[in-house]
């Protein structure tokens, strides 16, 4: 895992109208095996390339904060993939 920066956001959920205000430390890394996230925290995982992710985001709802965090982590993801031999 490598540090990928930080991001702060303040987004209102369109359904609940609650405001989520966060300050996140971002990390990137390569996965050697299958992820085993806590099912109480994460309902679904997927390994996709950037084109597939864009299609997924167009087809179904993502959290309001996801695009902000994705944009903040993109440079570190590009550097990681470029250095990985993919």
Buried (B, 14 or more C-beta within 10 A) or exposed (E): EEEBEEBEBEBEEEEEEEEEEEEBEBEBEEEEEEEEEEEEEEEEEEEEEEEEBEEEEEEEEEEBBEEBBBEBBEEBBEEBBEEEEE
